[in-house]
């Protein structure tokens, strides 16, 4: 078993907090990224997403990977919390 990250490779993990499966969002669904102090409407954290990227990946590339995974989880947005972005749903 290889336990490292190769330059240019990306590892992404997500852990859902719910037992119900949410419907994925469309590919073009806008996923905004918030800091917890900037959210003024009710939300529910539906899971955690972690990305480990090699040096060849840009910040924009990593953020897009996070957005794709949030859409797959049925999330509406991402929140930066304790250095681990979490997917969330409104309401």
Helices and strands as residue ranges (DSSP letters): E 10-16, E 32-35, G 36-38, E 43-53, H 59-73, E 77-80, E 86-90
